[in-house]
Every structure is written in C-alpha cells, then in structure tokens.
Amino acid sequence: MTQEEKELLLKDLCARLPYGIKFLRESWNYEWDQELSVIEVLEDIDKDGYINNTKVYCVEDIKPYLRPTSSMTEEEEVEFNTIWDGSWDKALDYSISTITEDKNSEEIRKLEIIACLNAINWLNAHHFDYQDLIGKGLALEAPEGMYK
C-alpha cells in the first residue's frame, strides 16, 4: 500500500467513525493516534464499560466494508437527492436574495461547503463508497443487508 493510499484510507475511515463502520468481522470502537498512524480497536468492552482486551491495527491491515454507489435503493436516491437539492436550494435562495456583486461571495462559499458536507455525511452514514476504495483494493464490498 502506497503512502497516498494509506492517507486516503485513513481520512475516509476517520470520516466514517461516527457511523459504526464494519471491518472484516464485526463493528468495533476505536481511537486514532495520528503520530502512530494506527487505529486502536477496543474489543470486549464489558457491561461496566471496562476494556478487557486492546489490540492495535495498522491502517494497512484494515479493510472496511462499504456499499457500492450502484447499490443505492430508489428510496435512498430520493432521500439523498432531497438532502443534496435542499442544501443547494438554501444556498441559491440566500445568494439571490442577498448578493450584490461579490459582496457576499464568502457567505455563498460557506453555504456551498455546507451543501457538500451534508451530502458527504449522508453518504458516510449509509456506508457508500464514493471514493472507489473498493475498486482500489482498499475496501471490501459489503454484503447485502450488512448495514440494516
């Protein structure tokens, strides 16, 4: 794995952490140590929240399960388009009602960024592979129903 691939995978994994990404066998809890460039996997957390076993995995050893974008259902397409179009509609409404020349271009840029973030967060929450990590050999295709 090249350094560029490691960085791409690490950035992608970090963005997905809040959404319970699954790896080769089960869903794990993690902490990331940037200096070591590893993800610490905390397993066997008992009912009181104590960790019984801690393992450290290098980023190179992790292959997340992701959904190809082609697996998006019709309902998911409608939901995604609503989020995407709704975010842009707000940005356009704002720009049309407030723009005079380039006076508010910074505010419009912020709204554009928010629209993109809303879309990416939705894709992460639904475990879609929008960076083609599967095609690059950095992720595995999630079996149907894995993230239900």
C-alpha positions in Angstrom: 0.0 0.0 0.0 1.4 3.4 -1.0 1.6 6.3 1.4 -1.1 8.1 -0.7 -3.4 5.1 -0.4 -2.8 4.9 3.4 -3.7 8.6 3.7 -6.8 8.2 1.6 -7.9 5.2 3.6 -7.2 6.9 7.0 -9.1 10.1 6.0 -12.0 8.0 4.8 -12.1 5.9 7.9 -11.9 8.9 10.2 -14.9 10.5 8.5 -16.9 7.2 8.9 -16.1 6.6 12.6 -19.3 8.1 13.9 -21.4 5.8 11.7 -20.3 2.4 13.0 -18.3 1.2 10.1 -17.7 -2.5 9.9 -14.5 -4.3 9.1 -13.7 -7.9 8.3 -15.7 -9.4 11.1 -17.6 -7.1 13.4 -18.3 -3.5 14.4 -15.6 -2.0 16.6 -15.0 1.1 18.7 -11.8 3.0 18.0 -9.4 5.7 19.0 -7.0 7.1 16.5 -3.4 8.0 17.3 -2.2 10.3 14.5 1.5 10.0 15.4 1.5 6.2 15.2 -1.0 6.2 12.3 -2.9 3.4 13.7 -6.5 2.8 14.8 -6.8 1.3 18.2 -9.6 -1.3 18.3 -11.2 -1.7 21.6 -12.8 -5.1 21.9 -14.6 -7.0 24.6 -16.0 -4.0 26.5 -17.8 -5.4 29.5 -21.2 -4.2 30.9 -19.5 -1.6 33.1 -17.6 -0.1 30.2 -14.2 -1.6 31.1 -11.9 -2.8 28.3 -10.9 -6.4 28.6 -8.7 -6.6 25.6 -7.0 -4.0 23.4 -5.4 -4.6 20.1 -3.7 -2.1 17.7 -4.1 -2.5 14.0 -2.1 -0.6 11.4 -4.2 1.3 8.8 -2.7 -1.1 6.1 -4.4 -4.0 7.9 -7.9 -2.5 7.8 -10.4 -3.1 5.0 -13.7 -1.6 5.7 -16.9 -3.0 4.2 -18.6 -0.4 2.0 -21.6 -0.2 -0.2 -21.0 0.5 -3.9 -23.0 3.5 -5.0 -24.7 1.3 -7.5 -26.4 -0.5 -4.6 -28.4 2.7 -3.6 -32.1 1.9 -3.5 -34.7 4.1 -5.0 -35.8 5.3 -1.6 -32.2 6.2 -0.8 -31.8 8.0 -4.1 -34.9 10.1 -3.2 -33.6 10.8 0.3 -30.1 11.7 -1.0 -31.5 14.0 -3.7 -33.7 15.7 -1.2 -30.7 16.4 1.1 -28.5 17.5 -1.9 -31.1 19.6 -3.7 -32.4 21.1 -0.4 -29.0 22.2 0.7 -28.3 23.8 -2.7 -31.8 25.4 -2.8 -31.0 27.2 0.5 -27.7 28.4 -0.9 -29.3 29.7 -4.1 -32.2 31.3 -2.2 -29.6 33.1 0.0 -27.5 34.2 -2.9 -30.4 35.5 -5.0 -31.8 37.5 -2.1 -28.5 38.9 -0.7 -25.9 39.1 -3.4 -24.9 42.4 -4.8 -21.8 42.0 -7.0 -19.2 39.9 -5.0 -20.2 41.4 -1.6 -21.4 38.1 -0.1 -19.3 35.6 -2.1 -17.7 34.4 1.2 -21.1 33.6 2.6 -22.1 31.8 -0.5 -18.9 29.7 -0.5 -19.8 28.7 3.1 -23.3 27.6 2.0 -21.8 25.6 -0.9 -19.4 23.9 1.6 -22.3 23.1 3.9 -24.3 21.6 1.0 -21.3 19.3 0.1 -20.8 18.3 3.7 -24.4 17.4 4.1 -24.2 15.1 1.1 -20.9 13.5 2.2 -22.2 12.9 5.8 -25.3 11.2 4.3 -23.1 9.0 2.1 -20.9 8.1 5.1 -23.9 7.4 7.3 -25.2 5.0 4.6 -21.7 3.5 4.1 -21.4 4.3 0.4 -18.0 4.0 -1.4 -18.0 7.4 -3.1 -14.1 7.4 -3.4 -13.9 4.0 -5.2 -12.0 2.4 -2.3 -13.4 -1.0 -3.4 -12.0 -0.6 -6.9 -8.6 0.5 -5.5 -8.5 -2.6 -3.3 -8.7 -0.6 -0.1 -12.2 -1.7 1.0 -14.5 -4.7 0.6 -18.0 -4.7 -0.9 -20.5 -5.0 2.0 -22.8 -8.0 1.7 -26.4 -7.1 1.1 -28.1 -6.2 4.4 -24.9 -5.8 6.4 -25.8 -2.2 7.4 -29.5 -2.6 8.0 
